[in-house]
Amino acid sequence: MLKKIKQLIAIGAGKGGVGKSTVTCHLALALANMGYEVGVLDADVYGPSIDLMLPFDVPPSEQDGYLIPAKKDGIKLMSVAYFKQTAAIVRAPIANETIERFLFGTNWGALDYLLVDFPPGTGDVQLTLLQQANFAGALLVTTPQEVALLDVRKAHDCFARLHVPILGLVENMSYFEMGGERVFPLGEGGGERLCRELDCQLIGKVPLEPRLSLCGDQGESLFNIGVDTQAGENFKCIAKKLDLVFEKQEGLEHFELVWKKNFSMIETSLAPISSQKFARIARLFQAGPKEFVIEWTDGGVSRYDLAKLQSQCPCARCQSQGKKSIDEVGAIKIFSIGRFGLKIEFDAGCKAGIFSFAHLRHSYH
């Protein structure tokens, strides 16, 4: 269901209250006004707000086992709030299943952008999304004060560890205009300081404006009733800058290698799978009944023995059973997990082995 989506973008902050949903909604509206096909996934199971800011014109439905997203002004939408108005009191596994269904079990169709409004924190839902989907990048949202920057640093850390490039940072509630002068109620320069520290670009500042808040509360588009405002102009600039980022960024493809039991020298060519800051695969192929090879874009070559890999598998099953003998371990298939690494389905029973590109690159060169 994601194959027709050109750019999958995470919007996160590591905390609540900084305006991630406000930025997500108005960025979606700005991109749609530029002529792009846009979708929004509200990944906050416990505190969704997209249904208030973008109330649907067409409700969600189901067809042939797939969810059909709701629609508002041509934007495709999915949120737990469209199905459940009371509080979602569920444990993490149920929340994960819900988000997986919304992302992979929704017929999104052809989209230029799918914006995923991340929940606060760096927990199970975030890891599920980042490990299983190929995000083109993440947009960070903060407010200027240091207490907000603390958690945004953690969100940056989470994205970086899972090899998701940072597209930029938006400073929300940056200032407000009073008597022809700018006033900075939450402090000044926080976004710039954080961008210097994290080596990313400040992609825009959004002011405090009554009309912006009113649009969110009433489910109206700022571009219909407040296009002349500073916030409206700033969101248009943010959308244009984001669009320019992807003109220069490499594509990202999912891949998999189906294991051949009766092995013959069959090779699978692969496109690069990560940004220049991280390990990138040029080619992956089976080299024997129990071996495969990765060729890296810097010219390095790594050969992997499946028995040794499973002995280091981090899943609970493999850790409890200990090391296997070489004769017992083969593979069913190997495939990519987001920008993070490879997932190996071992024929000895383990199908949960996830190995990061960083681990594979540096441990077996």
C-alpha positions as CSV (number, residue, x, y, z in Angstrom):
1,M,0.0,0.0,0.0
2,L,3.0,2.3,0.3
3,K,4.5,1.7,-3.1
4,K,2.8,4.6,-4.8
5,I,3.8,7.1,-2.1
6,K,6.8,9.2,-3.2
7,Q,7.8,10.7,0.1
8,L,7.0,9.4,3.5
9,I,7.8,12.1,6.1
10,A,7.9,11.8,9.9
11,I,7.0,14.9,11.9
12,G,8.1,14.7,15.5
13,A,9.3,16.5,18.6
14,G,9.8,14.0,21.4
15,K,7.2,15.9,23.5
16,G,3.7,17.2,23.4
17,G,2.5,20.8,23.3
18,V,4.9,22.2,20.7
19,G,2.4,22.1,17.9
20,K,3.3,19.0,15.8
21,S,-0.3,18.6,14.7
22,T,-0.7,22.2,13.8
23,V,2.5,22.1,11.7
24,T,1.4,18.8,10.1
25,C,-2.1,20.0,9.2
26,H,-1.0,23.3,7.7
27,L,2.0,21.8,5.9
28,A,-0.4,19.3,4.4
29,L,-2.7,22.2,3.3
30,A,0.2,24.2,1.9
31,L,1.5,21.2,-0.1
32,A,-2.0,20.5,-1.4
33,N,-2.4,24.1,-2.5
34,M,0.9,23.7,-4.5
35,G,-0.9,20.9,-6.5
36,Y,0.5,17.9,-4.7
37,E,-1.4,14.8,-3.6
38,V,-1.1,14.6,0.2
39,G,-2.0,12.3,3.0
40,V,-1.9,12.6,6.8
41,L,-1.5,9.8,9.3
42,D,-2.2,10.7,12.9
43,A,0.0,8.2,14.8
44,D,-1.0,9.4,18.2
45,V,-3.3,6.7,19.4
46,Y,-3.7,8.1,23.0
47,G,-4.2,11.8,22.2
48,P,-5.2,12.3,18.5
49,S,-6.2,15.8,17.4
50,I,-6.2,15.7,13.6
51,D,-9.9,15.0,13.6
52,L,-10.5,18.4,15.1
53,M,-8.1,20.3,12.9
54,L,-9.0,18.4,9.7
55,P,-12.6,17.1,10.1
56,F,-13.4,14.9,7.2
57,D,-15.7,15.7,4.3
58,V,-15.7,12.0,3.4
59,P,-15.6,9.5,6.2
60,P,-13.2,6.5,6.3
61,S,-14.4,3.1,5.1
62,E,-13.3,-0.4,4.3
63,Q,-13.1,-2.3,1.0
64,D,-11.6,-5.7,0.2
65,G,-9.9,-5.9,3.6
66,Y,-8.2,-2.5,3.3
67,L,-9.1,0.8,5.0
68,I,-10.1,3.6,2.7
69,P,-8.8,7.0,4.2
70,A,-11.1,9.8,5.1
71,K,-10.8,13.0,3.0
72,K,-10.8,16.7,3.7
73,D,-10.2,19.2,0.9
74,G,-8.7,16.4,-1.2
75,I,-6.2,15.4,1.6
76,K,-6.4,11.8,2.6
77,L,-6.6,11.2,6.4
78,M,-6.3,8.4,8.9
79,S,-6.6,8.7,12.7
80,V,-8.0,6.6,15.5
81,A,-10.2,9.6,16.4
82,Y,-12.2,9.0,13.2
83,F,-13.3,5.6,14.6
84,K,-13.3,6.2,18.4
85,Q,-14.2,9.4,20.3
86,T,-13.5,8.1,23.8
87,A,-10.0,7.7,25.3
88,A,-7.9,4.9,23.9
89,I,-6.9,2.9,27.0
90,V,-4.8,0.2,25.5
91,R,-1.4,-1.3,26.0
92,A,1.5,-0.8,23.6
93,P,1.1,-4.0,21.5
94,I,-2.5,-2.9,20.7
95,A,-1.4,0.6,19.8
96,N,1.3,-0.8,17.6
97,E,-1.2,-3.0,15.8
98,T,-3.5,-0.1,15.2
99,I,-0.7,2.1,13.7
100,E,0.5,-0.8,11.5
101,R,-3.0,-1.2,10.2
102,F,-3.4,2.5,9.5
103,L,0.0,2.6,7.7
104,F,0.2,-0.7,5.9
105,G,-3.5,-1.7,5.8
106,T,-4.8,1.5,4.3
107,N,-5.2,2.0,0.6
108,W,-3.5,5.3,0.3
109,G,-3.3,5.2,-3.5
110,A,-0.8,7.5,-5.3
111,L,0.5,10.3,-3.1
112,D,3.3,12.8,-3.4
113,Y,3.6,13.2,0.3
114,L,2.3,11.2,3.3
115,L,2.9,13.1,6.5
116,V,3.0,11.1,9.7
117,D,2.2,13.1,12.9
118,F,4.3,11.3,15.5
119,P,3.1,11.0,19.1
120,P,5.2,12.4,22.0
121,G,8.1,10.4,23.3
122,T,10.5,7.9,21.8
123,G,8.6,4.6,22.6
124,D,7.0,1.6,21.0
125,V,4.9,3.4,18.4
126,Q,7.8,5.4,17.1
127,L,10.1,2.4,16.9
128,T,7.4,0.4,15.1
129,L,7.0,3.1,12.5
130,L,10.7,3.8,12.0
131,Q,11.8,0.2,11.8
132,Q,9.1,-1.0,9.4
133,A,8.6,1.9,7.0
134,N,11.1,3.6,4.6
135,F,10.8,7.2,5.8
136,A,12.4,9.7,3.4
137,G,13.2,12.0,6.4
138,A,12.0,13.6,9.6
139,L,10.9,17.2,10.2
140,L,11.5,18.3,13.8
141,V,9.1,20.8,15.6
142,T,10.1,22.8,18.6
143,T,9.2,26.0,20.5
144,P,12.1,28.4,21.4
145,Q,12.5,27.7,25.1
146,E,15.2,25.3,26.5
147,V,12.7,22.9,28.1
148,A,11.3,22.1,24.7
149,L,14.7,21.8,23.1
150,L,15.6,19.1,25.6
151,D,13.1,16.6,24.3
152,V,13.6,17.6,20.6
153,R,17.2,16.5,21.1
154,K,16.0,13.1,22.1
155,A,13.7,12.9,19.1
156,H,16.6,13.8,16.9
157,D,18.6,11.0,18.6
158,C,15.9,8.5,17.9
159,F,15.7,9.4,14.2
160,A,19.5,9.4,13.9
161,R,19.9,5.9,15.5
162,L,17.3,4.5,13.0
163,H,19.1,6.2,10.1
164,V,16.2,8.6,9.2
165,P,17.7,11.9,7.8
166,I,16.6,15.1,9.4
167,L,15.1,17.4,6.8
168,G,15.0,20.4,9.0
169,L,13.5,22.1,12.1
170,V,10.4,24.3,12.4
171,E,10.3,26.7,15.3
172,N,6.6,27.1,16.3
173,M,5.2,29.8,18.5
174,S,8.3,31.7,17.6
175,Y,7.1,35.3,18.2
176,F,4.0,37.5,17.9
177,E,3.5,41.0,16.4
178,M,2.5,43.8,18.7
179,G,2.4,47.5,17.8
180,G,4.6,46.8,14.7
181,E,7.3,45.1,16.8
182,R,8.1,41.4,17.4
183,V,7.8,40.1,20.9
184,F,9.4,36.7,21.9
185,P,7.3,35.4,24.9
186,L,9.0,32.0,24.9
187,G,12.6,33.2,24.3
188,E,14.5,34.0,21.2
189,G,17.0,32.0,19.1
190,G,16.3,28.5,20.5
191,G,15.7,27.1,17.0
192,E,18.9,28.5,15.6
193,R,21.0,27.2,18.5
194,L,19.5,23.7,18.2
195,C,20.1,23.7,14.4
196,R,23.8,24.6,14.9
197,E,24.1,21.9,17.5
198,L,22.4,19.2,15.4
199,D,23.9,20.4,12.1
200,C,20.5,20.8,10.4
201,Q,18.7,23.7,8.7
202,L,16.0,25.9,10.3
203,I,13.3,25.4,7.7
204,G,10.9,28.0,9.1
205,K,9.5,30.0,12.0
206,V,5.7,30.1,12.7
207,P,4.4,33.0,14.8
208,L,1.8,33.0,17.5
209,E,-1.4,34.2,15.7
210,P,-5.0,34.2,16.9
211,R,-6.2,33.3,13.5
212,L,-4.0,30.2,13.3
213,S,-5.3,28.9,16.6
214,L,-8.9,29.7,15.5
215,C,-8.4,27.7,12.3
216,G,-7.2,24.7,14.3
217,D,-10.1,24.9,16.7
218,Q,-12.7,25.3,14.0
219,G,-11.3,22.8,11.5
220,E,-10.7,25.5,8.9
221,S,-7.9,26.0,6.4
222,L,-5.7,29.0,7.2
223,F,-5.3,29.4,3.4
224,N,-9.0,29.9,3.0
225,I,-9.6,32.5,5.8
226,G,-6.1,33.7,6.6
227,V,-3.8,33.5,3.6
228,D,-2.7,37.1,4.2
229,T,-1.3,36.3,7.7
230,Q,2.4,35.9,8.5
231,A,1.7,32.3,9.6
232,G,0.1,31.5,6.3
233,E,3.0,32.9,4.3
234,N,5.5,31.1,6.5
235,F,3.8,27.7,6.0
236,K,3.9,28.3,2.3
237,C,7.6,28.9,2.5
238,I,8.2,25.8,4.6
239,A,6.3,23.7,2.0
240,K,8.5,25.1,-0.8
241,K,11.7,24.5,1.2
242,L,10.7,21.0,1.9
243,D,9.9,20.4,-1.8
244,L,13.4,21.7,-2.7
245,V,15.0,19.2,-0.3
246,F,13.6,16.3,-2.2
247,E,14.7,17.6,-5.5
248,K,18.3,16.9,-4.3
249,Q,17.7,13.7,-2.3
250,E,18.3,10.2,-3.5
251,G,15.5,7.7,-3.9
252,L,14.9,4.9,-1.5
253,E,13.7,1.4,-2.4
254,H,12.6,-1.6,-0.4
255,F,14.3,-4.8,-1.4
256,E,14.4,-8.5,-0.5
257,L,16.5,-11.5,-1.3
258,V,14.5,-14.9,-1.4
259,W,16.9,-17.6,-0.3
260,K,17.7,-20.4,-2.8
261,K,18.0,-23.8,-1.1
262,N,19.5,-25.4,-4.2
263,F,22.0,-22.6,-4.6
264,S,23.3,-21.4,-7.9
265,M,25.1,-18.0,-8.4
266,I,22.0,-15.7,-8.6
267,E,22.7,-12.1,-7.8
268,T,20.3,-9.3,-6.9
269,S,21.2,-5.7,-7.7
270,L,20.1,-3.0,-5.2
271,A,19.7,0.7,-5.2
272,P,21.3,2.8,-2.4
273,I,19.2,2.5,0.7
274,S,20.3,5.3,3.0
275,S,21.6,8.8,3.0
276,Q,25.2,9.7,2.6
277,K,25.7,10.1,6.3
278,F,25.1,6.4,6.9
279,A,26.2,3.0,5.5
280,R,24.8,2.3,2.1
281,I,24.4,-0.9,0.2
282,A,25.3,-1.1,-3.5
283,R,24.6,-4.8,-3.9
284,L,23.5,-7.8,-1.9
285,F,23.5,-11.4,-3.1
286,Q,23.6,-15.0,-1.9
287,A,27.1,-16.5,-2.0
288,G,26.4,-20.1,-0.8
289,P,23.9,-22.3,0.9
290,K,24.5,-20.5,4.2
291,E,26.2,-17.3,3.2
292,F,25.4,-13.9,1.7
293,V,27.5,-10.9,0.6
294,I,27.0,-7.1,0.9
295,E,29.0,-4.8,-1.4
296,W,29.1,-1.2,0.1
297,T,29.1,2.0,-2.0
298,D,32.6,2.9,-0.6
299,G,34.0,-0.3,-2.2
300,G,34.0,-2.4,1.0
301,V,32.8,-6.0,0.8
302,S,31.3,-8.0,3.7
303,R,30.6,-11.8,3.8
304,Y,28.1,-13.1,6.4
305,D,27.7,-16.6,7.8
306,L,24.1,-17.2,8.8
307,A,25.1,-19.3,11.8
308,K,27.3,-16.6,13.2
309,L,24.6,-14.0,12.6
310,Q,21.9,-16.0,14.4
311,S,24.2,-16.5,17.4
312,Q,24.2,-12.7,17.7
313,C,20.5,-12.3,17.0
314,P,19.0,-9.8,19.6
315,C,15.5,-11.4,19.7
316,A,14.5,-13.1,23.0
317,R,14.1,-16.5,21.3
318,C,17.6,-16.7,20.0
319,Q,19.1,-15.2,23.1
320,S,17.4,-17.8,25.3
321,Q,18.4,-20.8,23.0
322,G,22.0,-19.8,22.6
323,K,24.4,-20.4,19.8
324,K,23.4,-22.8,16.9
325,S,25.7,-25.1,15.0
326,I,26.4,-24.2,11.4
327,D,24.5,-27.2,10.0
328,E,21.3,-26.0,11.7
329,V,21.1,-22.5,10.3
330,G,19.9,-21.3,6.9
331,A,17.6,-18.6,5.7
332,I,14.2,-18.1,4.1
333,K,14.6,-14.5,3.0
334,I,16.4,-11.3,3.8
335,F,14.8,-7.9,3.4
336,S,15.2,-4.3,4.4
337,I,13.6,-2.7,7.5
338,G,13.1,1.0,6.9
339,R,16.4,2.8,6.8
340,F,17.6,0.9,9.8
341,G,18.9,-2.5,8.6
342,L,18.1,-6.0,7.4
343,K,15.6,-8.5,8.7
344,I,16.6,-12.1,8.3
345,E,14.1,-15.0,8.5
346,F,16.2,-17.9,9.6
347,D,14.9,-21.4,8.7
348,A,15.7,-22.6,12.3
349,G,12.5,-20.8,13.4
350,C,13.5,-17.2,14.2
351,K,11.8,-14.6,12.0
352,A,12.5,-11.6,14.3
353,G,16.2,-11.1,13.6
354,I,16.9,-7.4,12.8
355,F,20.5,-6.3,12.2
356,S,21.3,-2.6,11.8
357,F,23.3,-1.4,8.8
358,A,25.8,0.1,11.2
359,H,26.3,-3.3,12.9
360,L,26.6,-5.1,9.6
361,R,29.0,-2.5,8.1
362,H,31.4,-2.4,11.0
363,S,31.3,-5.9,12.4
364,Y,31.9,-7.9,9.3
365,H,34.0,-5.7,7.0
